[in-house]
Amino acid sequence: MKGKPPDNYVELKTSQHPHNTNHRWSMMRYKFIKWWAQSYLAGIPKIICGMRHHNGCVDKLQTYNTMEIPQLVRGENNMWESNVCLNFLNKFLEWVKLVVVEDNAEKVYMFEFREPFMYVTVREGTTSEAFLPNWFTNGF
């Protein structure tokens, strides 16, 4: 086996063929950021995307190196930047450590980042409002 996990892992995705400039831009702005963030944080070095037609049939594979995705979008109009994303995540996690101070199995914290995406809000709730089922949080 070449490399060690996750060095030898790949992320598999599908996407519709970009059929015009607007669709290509939309893919770079909205899909690439999700693909990059997910694979970057998990340490997955490559993403293989099956390009499909409207009927769902894949006829082309496109490989992306996770670390090169930010360079693919650089210079495009109204695009994301990896350092801004990572700085936001760092600040958010620092704030979470200040907000979540109790180790209480009955308390749930719900964070929201809504339009116009200027700030994150938090609301305390109970386990009955949690989105994870009990069997998951209780260790199966």
N, C-alpha and C positions, 0 to 999 in steps of 0.2 A: 504494500500500500504506500503510495507516494504522499508524503506530508502526514501531519497528524490533525485530527479534528480540531477546529473546523477548517483548517487550511485546505483540506481536500474536499470540502463540502461545496455545493452550488445551490443557489436559489433558483427555483423554476417559476417562471411567470408566463402568462399569455397576454397578448395585446393585439388589438386590431391594427392592421397595416395602416401607417399614417398615410392617408390618401390625399392630403393637401398641406399647405404651409401652416394653416391654423391648427389642424389636427396634430401635426408634428410639434408645434409650439406647446399645445395643451399637454401632450404626452411628456414633454421635457419639464414643464412647469409642475404638473400635478402627479404624474406617475413616477418620474425619476426621483423626486424627493422622497417618496414613500419607499421605493425600492432601495435607494441608497441608504436611508436611515435604518431600515430594518436589517439590511445585510451588514452595514458598517458596525452597528451596535452588537450584532451577533458574531462578528469576525468572519463573515462569509466573504471570500475573495472574489467570487464570480457569480454573475446572474445570467442565466440562459433564458431568453424570451422566445417563445413560439409565436411568430407573427401569423395572425389568422385573418381570414376574410369574413364578410358579413354572415356567411353560412356556418362559421365556427371551425372550418377546416384550416389547420396549420400547414403552411407550405414553405416556411422559411424559419430558420433559427438564427437568432442574433445573440452574440455573447458580449456582455459588458463586464469590464473589470470594475468592481465596486469603488475602488479608490480613484478611478478615472472619471466617474460620472460627474463630479462637480466641475471638472474641466470641460465636459461636453456642453454644459449649460452656461458656462461663463461667457459673458459678452452678449448673450441674448437679451432682448428687451423684457423688463419686468420679471426677472428670474430670481430664484433663491440662491443663497450662498451657504456652503457647508459650515463655515466658521460662525455665521450668525445662528444657524440651527443648533450647533453644539454649545455656543454661549447661552442661548435661551434655555437649553436643557440643563446646563450647569446651574444657572440662576434659579430655575424652577425647582430642581432637586434640593438646592440649599434652602429655599423657602419651605418646601415640604418638611424638611427636618425641623424647622422652627414651628410649623403648624401642627404636625403630628407628634405630640409629646406624651400621650397616654398609650400604654399597652393594654388596650381594653378590647376584648374580642367582640363585644356588643356594639362598639362604635365603628362607623364607616365614614370615611371622608370622600366626598364627591367633588372632583375638580372639573371645571369647565373652562374651555377656551372658545368663546363664541365670537361671531361677527360683532363688531368690526375688528376683532383680534387685537385689541389694545391691552387687555389684561386677563389674568386667570382669576377665577373666583373659586372659593371653596365653601362647601356646606357640610355640616356634620349631620349624619343620619344614623339609622340603626341597621342591624343586619337584615332586617326584613326588606330594606330598600336596596340591598347589595345586588349587583348583577352577576356575581359568581354563585353558583349553587352550593348548598351546604356540603354535599359530598366532596366537592373540590377543595373547599377551605378546611374541611375536617380530615384531610389526608386520605380520601377515598374510603 
